[in-house]
Amino acid sequence: MPHLNKDTYRKLIRNVVDSAVGASGEWVKTLDWADGISPDASWWHNDFLIQALELKNTLGLSGDAIIQAIIAYSKVISQKKVRQPYMFRSVFI
């Protein structure tokens, strides 16, 4: 199989990945409000990031996809836009 560029690879797998996740992702969307990250795809529930996808053709080239996805997720959840106040409740048994 010839080497595919990232755009071609994205187009080939998009429907398969969306089907596996069970929802249509937002593909190649830059999140200016989250330090300008641009995951290859992301899936959301309202303002909550459920999954960030980073595509790599070969392990070890251009970074580690898992680490890159963790960094993308941390940038999203650290933004004021998605922080929710926590309510602490006492539970008595």
N, CA and C atoms as a LAMMPS dump frame, in Angstrom:
ITEM: TIMESTEP
0
ITEM: NUMBER OF ATOMS
279
ITEM: BOX BOUNDS ff ff ff
-5.0000000000000000e+02 5.0000000000000000e+02
-5.0000000000000000e+02 5.0000000000000000e+02
-5.0000000000000000e+02 5.0000000000000000e+02
ITEM: ATOMS id mol type element x y z
1 1 1 N 0.85 -1.183 0
2 1 2 C 0 0 0
3 1 3 C 0.894 1.243 0
4 2 1 N 0.651 2.181 -0.875
5 2 2 C 1.47 3.397 -0.912
6 2 3 C 1.23 4.257 0.328
7 3 1 N 2.206 5.083 0.633
8 3 2 C 2.085 6.008 1.762
9 3 3 C 0.973 7.022 1.475
10 4 1 N 0.046 7.176 2.398
11 4 2 C -1.067 8.114 2.218
12 4 3 C -0.81 9.374 3.021
13 5 1 N -1.176 10.526 2.454
14 5 2 C -1.064 11.737 3.253
15 5 3 C -2.222 11.766 4.254
16 6 1 N -2.114 12.615 5.233
17 6 2 C -3.077 12.63 6.333
18 6 3 C -4.504 12.933 5.866
19 7 1 N -4.671 13.85 4.923
20 7 2 C -6.013 14.184 4.435
21 7 3 C -6.677 12.983 3.758
22 8 1 N -5.917 12.271 2.945
23 8 2 C -6.454 11.083 2.27
24 8 3 C -6.81 10.009 3.288
25 9 1 N -5.921 9.787 4.228
26 9 2 C -6.143 8.789 5.277
27 9 3 C -7.412 9.13 6.068
28 10 1 N -7.566 10.407 6.418
29 10 2 C -8.746 10.875 7.154
30 10 3 C -10.028 10.568 6.384
31 11 1 N -10.028 10.873 5.092
32 11 2 C -11.213 10.636 4.256
33 11 3 C -11.549 9.153 4.174
34 12 1 N -10.535 8.302 4.113
35 12 2 C -10.757 6.864 4.001
36 12 3 C -11.352 6.251 5.27
37 13 1 N -10.952 6.761 6.422
38 13 2 C -11.387 6.125 7.668
39 13 3 C -12.535 6.833 8.378
40 14 1 N -12.887 8.005 7.933
41 14 2 C -13.887 8.822 8.633
42 14 3 C -15.185 8.062 8.937
43 15 1 N -15.801 7.479 7.919
44 15 2 C -17.07 6.78 8.132
45 15 3 C -16.923 5.575 9.047
46 16 1 N -15.815 4.858 8.91
47 16 2 C -15.576 3.685 9.748
48 16 3 C -15.414 4.096 11.213
49 17 1 N -14.627 5.143 11.458
50 17 2 C -14.395 5.599 12.826
51 17 3 C -15.68 6.163 13.428
52 18 1 N -16.399 6.992 12.688
53 18 2 C -17.672 7.531 13.19
54 18 3 C -18.639 6.396 13.532
55 19 1 N -18.673 5.376 12.697
56 19 2 C -19.551 4.234 12.946
57 19 3 C -19.129 3.479 14.205
58 20 1 N -17.825 3.295 14.393
59 20 2 C -17.315 2.599 15.576
60 20 3 C -17.607 3.382 16.856
61 21 1 N -17.494 4.704 16.795
62 21 2 C -17.772 5.548 17.958
63 21 3 C -19.279 5.63 18.202
64 22 1 N -20.062 5.55 17.137
65 22 2 C -21.514 5.613 17.265
66 22 3 C -22.08 7.005 17.079
67 23 1 N -21.258 7.916 16.572
68 23 2 C -21.698 9.293 16.338
69 23 3 C -20.751 9.939 15.335
70 24 1 N -21.235 10.972 14.662
71 24 2 C -20.388 11.714 13.73
72 24 3 C -19.484 12.656 14.506
73 25 1 N -18.2 12.582 14.209
74 25 2 C -17.246 13.46 14.872
75 25 3 C -17.105 14.783 14.147
76 26 1 N -16.441 15.695 14.798
77 26 2 C -16.074 16.964 14.166
78 26 3 C -14.632 16.787 13.713
79 27 1 N -14.44 16.69 12.41
80 27 2 C -13.135 16.385 11.851
81 27 3 C -12.387 17.662 11.493
82 28 1 N -11.143 17.75 11.934
83 28 2 C -10.224 18.857 11.671
84 28 3 C -10.843 20.194 12.059
85 29 1 N -11.274 20.29 13.259
86 29 2 C -11.836 21.544 13.769
87 29 3 C -10.836 22.159 14.748
88 30 1 N -10.401 23.375 14.45
89 30 2 C -9.488 24.075 15.341
90 30 3 C -10.286 24.671 16.496
91 31 1 N -9.807 24.433 17.701
92 31 2 C -10.459 24.96 18.902
93 31 3 C -9.658 26.161 19.397
94 32 1 N -9.982 27.32 18.858
95 32 2 C -9.252 28.539 19.216
96 32 3 C -9.313 28.807 20.717
97 33 1 N -10.433 28.472 21.352
98 33 2 C -10.621 28.732 22.778
99 33 3 C -9.839 27.756 23.658
100 34 1 N -9.221 26.736 23.058
101 34 2 C -8.419 25.754 23.81
102 34 3 C -6.981 25.764 23.294
103 35 1 N -6.372 26.922 23.309
104 35 2 C -4.988 27.115 22.874
105 35 3 C -4.756 26.738 21.419
106 36 1 N -5.819 26.796 20.595
107 36 2 C -5.682 26.554 19.169
108 36 3 C -5.393 25.121 18.776
109 37 1 N -5.724 24.154 19.632
110 37 2 C -5.486 22.762 19.27
111 37 3 C -6.371 22.373 18.097
112 38 1 N -5.923 21.386 17.346
113 38 2 C -6.677 20.929 16.19
114 38 3 C -6.572 19.408 16.091
115 39 1 N -7.344 18.687 16.926
116 39 2 C -7.305 17.233 16.803
117 39 3 C -7.845 16.809 15.442
118 40 1 N -7.442 15.644 14.983
119 40 2 C -7.937 15.163 13.695
120 40 3 C -9.444 14.973 13.739
121 41 1 N -9.959 14.558 14.869
122 41 2 C -11.405 14.44 15.048
123 41 3 C -11.712 14.541 16.534
124 42 1 N -12.915 14.971 16.833
125 42 2 C -13.347 15.043 18.234
126 42 3 C -14.839 14.771 18.31
127 43 1 N -15.236 14.182 19.424
128 43 2 C -16.645 13.883 19.672
129 43 3 C -17.019 14.541 20.985
130 44 1 N -18.2 15.153 21.002
131 44 2 C -18.623 15.994 22.118
132 44 3 C -20 15.605 22.632
133 45 1 N -20.227 15.893 23.901
134 45 2 C -21.563 15.904 24.491
135 45 3 C -21.725 17.309 25.054
136 46 1 N -22.514 18.12 24.379
137 46 2 C -22.605 19.555 24.694
138 46 3 C -21.203 20.15 24.624
139 47 1 N -20.688 20.712 25.716
140 47 2 C -19.343 21.284 25.718
141 47 3 C -18.306 20.329 26.295
142 48 1 N -18.671 19.077 26.516
143 48 2 C -17.763 18.109 27.126
144 48 3 C -17.13 17.233 26.051
145 49 1 N -15.811 17.248 25.999
146 49 2 C -15.075 16.426 25.04
147 49 3 C -15.114 14.969 25.483
148 50 1 N -15.667 14.116 24.646
149 50 2 C -15.752 12.699 24.959
150 50 3 C -14.539 11.952 24.4
151 51 1 N -14.123 12.308 23.183
152 51 2 C -13.008 11.609 22.544
153 51 3 C -12.267 12.559 21.619
154 52 1 N -10.933 12.521 21.696
155 52 2 C -10.09 13.26 20.756
156 52 3 C -9.26 12.234 20.001
157 53 1 N -9.19 12.379 18.69
158 53 2 C -8.451 11.436 17.856
159 53 3 C -7.281 12.144 17.19
160 54 1 N -6.105 11.56 17.322
161 54 2 C -4.908 12.031 16.637
162 54 3 C -4.43 10.904 15.744
163 55 1 N -4.351 11.139 14.442
164 55 2 C -3.938 10.114 13.489
165 55 3 C -2.431 10.149 13.263
166 56 1 N -1.852 8.967 13.181
167 56 2 C -0.429 8.823 12.867
168 56 3 C -0.287 7.692 11.867
169 57 1 N 0.553 7.879 10.876
170 57 2 C 0.794 6.829 9.882
171 57 3 C 1.711 5.747 10.424
172 58 1 N 2.713 6.144 11.204
173 58 2 C 3.697 5.207 11.716
174 58 3 C 4.014 5.561 13.157
175 59 1 N 4.026 4.567 14.027
176 59 2 C 4.367 4.784 15.423
177 59 3 C 5.759 5.395 15.531
178 60 1 N 5.869 6.437 16.299
179 60 2 C 7.165 7.044 16.526
180 60 3 C 7.465 8.235 15.646
181 61 1 N 6.772 8.39 14.533
182 61 2 C 7.012 9.541 13.672
183 61 3 C 6.045 10.659 14.042
184 62 1 N 6.534 11.853 14.103
185 62 2 C 5.722 13.046 14.408
186 62 3 C 5.044 12.969 15.766
187 63 1 N 5.654 12.314 16.716
188 63 2 C 5.099 12.282 18.062
189 63 3 C 4.234 11.065 18.329
190 64 1 N 3.768 10.984 19.541
191 64 2 C 2.962 9.87 20.005
192 64 3 C 1.501 10.292 20.029
193 65 1 N 0.635 9.589 19.316
194 65 2 C -0.775 9.968 19.193
195 65 3 C -1.486 9.956 20.533
196 66 1 N -1.174 9.005 21.402
197 66 2 C -1.84 8.929 22.707
198 66 3 C -1.483 10.155 23.548
199 67 1 N -0.203 10.475 23.611
200 67 2 C 0.228 11.653 24.375
201 67 3 C -0.381 12.917 23.775
202 68 1 N -0.405 13.011 22.459
203 68 2 C -0.97 14.182 21.79
204 68 3 C -2.457 14.331 22.117
205 69 1 N -3.204 13.224 22.145
206 69 2 C -4.628 13.266 22.479
207 69 3 C -4.829 13.66 23.939
208 70 1 N -3.977 13.183 24.841
209 70 2 C -4.064 13.55 26.264
210 70 3 C -3.831 15.047 26.429
211 71 1 N -2.859 15.578 25.723
212 71 2 C -2.577 17.016 25.801
213 71 3 C -3.756 17.818 25.258
214 72 1 N -4.322 17.372 24.132
215 72 2 C -5.493 18.061 23.564
216 72 3 C -6.638 18.058 24.563
217 73 1 N -6.91 16.908 25.161
218 73 2 C -7.998 16.797 26.135
219 73 3 C -7.741 17.705 27.335
220 74 1 N -6.499 17.729 27.836
221 74 2 C -6.196 18.568 29.003
222 74 3 C -6.366 20.05 28.686
223 75 1 N -6.063 20.452 27.458
224 75 2 C -6.26 21.852 27.082
225 75 3 C -7.743 22.204 27.022
226 76 1 N -8.566 21.257 26.596
227 76 2 C -10.013 21.501 26.547
228 76 3 C -10.586 21.6 27.956
229 77 1 N -10.287 20.628 28.802
230 77 2 C -10.922 20.607 30.128
231 77 3 C -10.386 21.679 31.071
232 78 1 N -9.26 22.293 30.726
233 78 2 C -8.727 23.35 31.577
234 78 3 C -9.308 24.726 31.261
235 79 1 N -10.121 24.82 30.239
236 79 2 C -10.68 26.105 29.835
237 79 3 C -11.93 26.451 30.645
238 80 1 N -12.083 27.716 30.921
239 80 2 C -13.214 28.201 31.702
240 80 3 C -14.554 27.802 31.071
241 81 1 N -14.606 27.749 29.741
242 81 2 C -15.83 27.423 29.012
243 81 3 C -16.431 26.087 29.44
244 82 1 N -15.6 25.124 29.788
245 82 2 C -16.113 23.785 30.099
246 82 3 C -16.07 23.431 31.579
247 83 1 N -15.533 24.292 32.406
248 83 2 C -15.503 24.003 33.846
249 83 3 C -16.891 24.133 34.431
250 84 1 N -17.249 23.168 35.238
251 84 2 C -18.538 23.184 35.918
252 84 3 C -18.284 23.228 37.41
253 85 1 N -19.069 24.016 38.125
254 85 2 C -18.898 24.016 39.583
255 85 3 C -19.309 22.654 40.14
256 86 1 N -18.537 22.186 41.083
257 86 2 C -18.854 20.91 41.71
258 86 3 C -19.691 21.14 42.942
259 87 1 N -20.681 20.318 43.113
260 87 2 C -21.504 20.399 44.305
261 87 3 C -21.141 19.192 45.168
262 88 1 N -20.693 19.474 46.387
263 88 2 C -20.35 18.406 47.292
264 88 3 C -21.523 18.134 48.207
265 89 1 N -21.849 16.878 48.343
266 89 2 C -22.948 16.49 49.204
267 89 3 C -22.456 15.473 50.207
268 90 1 N -22.997 15.548 51.385
269 90 2 C -22.709 14.542 52.39
270 90 3 C -23.656 13.374 52.19
271 91 1 N -23.12 12.207 52.3
272 91 2 C -23.947 11.013 52.177
273 91 3 C -23.913 10.281 53.512
274 92 1 N -25.074 10.051 54.065
275 92 2 C -25.161 9.355 55.331
276 92 3 C -25.771 7.983 55.106
277 93 1 N -25.144 6.988 55.685
278 93 2 C -25.662 5.631 55.544
279 93 3 C -26.171 5.167 56.883
